[in-house]
């Protein structure tokens, strides 16, 4: 079993900032994370358009979002653990190359199944973002890790939220195919930029790949805090996905009659929630993880209650969107801060298990939310969305004192 003294540490230059990572590298990691994760969400505001192009029902078209997130979960389980096993710069370059090719296929798709398969592949390889975040954490000193991860995550979360707006605008101006083809070009440019800028980062383990996968699964049992934070975020991201997958149908429906561009502009409102990420990282560094987690669950549940009254008021929907995004992003940053401290030598695998759990929740929330909305309407959807953070809150009430789970996990290790 490896110890921290056995590990090779990443190279650090004299130009690094006092907190351990140069500002330009933090900015690059944030932009790269946002650009890659955006691939999962470009299709959300295009569902109505794609339904007409490929002559599919709305529920069938909604499966495109679900399958893309399923691909992301697959990538988290089978590709991200390689971040501990392989040199990260080479791994990032290879994954971005495959993402570029998959997006080209999506942009040239002549059938809906072809688009589904391309989206599954691009979703799986877009996990580059989840290799870059623990990369940033490994470069940061302990006292500033929360802040640095928060800054990188703010870029990732901004990419999630702005992707819908960008997709809507580009689709309206140049067609839906340009959305995927344009992203393919961006991924190719990003691959070159990261290849040139990232410092070499030595692997933290030399065990075979299948042992890496086994050890990833073992970490869930070894560290109770990992499982708990994963389940917390699965509930929160399930609610988040249910909201954003269905709100486009509300906005384009008979009450509001928004165009695809209007839906994209509405998504800009939600982007305001990304501002919470750096603050959440700072609060995590100050030891406020547990109380703020509970507060976030309550805020998320209340925001869905507010959204329930927003079926005829875009202002209420906008306020609810901001609150949902802020709550989800806060719990994500707080969760990652907890998870990254469990085992510095296994951050990629810890992140793999954590993100896979909550994206599985997101995929389920997206699909179930679509079913609930089309079967029973917006009020039922908001009740469903509110129930998820409430369940997480009830589970949170069983949590032991701050740090107890982390200590238990360390002792087990």
Secondary structure as GFF3:
##gff-version 3
##sequence-region A 1 413
A	DSSP	three_ten_helix	4	6	.	.	.	ID=ss1
A	DSSP	alpha_helix	23	37	.	.	.	ID=ss2
A	DSSP	three_ten_helix	38	40	.	.	.	ID=ss3
A	DSSP	three_ten_helix	44	46	.	.	.	ID=ss4
A	DSSP	alpha_helix	47	54	.	.	.	ID=ss5
A	DSSP	alpha_helix	58	78	.	.	.	ID=ss6
A	DSSP	alpha_helix	82	85	.	.	.	ID=ss7
A	DSSP	alpha_helix	88	107	.	.	.	ID=ss8
A	DSSP	alpha_helix	112	125	.	.	.	ID=ss9
A	DSSP	alpha_helix	128	139	.	.	.	ID=ss10
A	DSSP	three_ten_helix	142	144	.	.	.	ID=ss11
A	DSSP	alpha_helix	145	174	.	.	.	ID=ss12
A	DSSP	alpha_helix	176	197	.	.	.	ID=ss13
A	DSSP	alpha_helix	209	222	.	.	.	ID=ss14
A	DSSP	alpha_helix	224	251	.	.	.	ID=ss15
A	DSSP	alpha_helix	260	271	.	.	.	ID=ss16
A	DSSP	three_ten_helix	272	275	.	.	.	ID=ss17
A	DSSP	alpha_helix	276	285	.	.	.	ID=ss18
A	DSSP	alpha_helix	289	308	.	.	.	ID=ss19
A	DSSP	three_ten_helix	310	312	.	.	.	ID=ss20
A	DSSP	alpha_helix	314	340	.	.	.	ID=ss21
A	DSSP	three_ten_helix	344	346	.	.	.	ID=ss22
A	DSSP	alpha_helix	347	376	.	.	.	ID=ss23
A	DSSP	alpha_helix	378	396	.	.	.	ID=ss24
A	DSSP	alpha_helix	404	412	.	.	.	ID=ss25
###
